[in-house]
C-alpha cells in the first residue's frame, strides 16, 4: 500500500473521502451503525 501514503493521486483522495464518509457516521452514531 505504498500509493496510499506515497502518491497523492485523485484515487487516493477519493478512497480517503469514502473512508471518512463511512467512518464519520459510525463515530458520530455507533448505535445507528450497528
C-alpha angles and dihedrals in degrees: 000000000000094000090060091069100008103059127036098210124155087251090063091047091051091048090050091049091050092050091048092048090050096044099040096067090045092052091044095045112014090167092056092049092057 
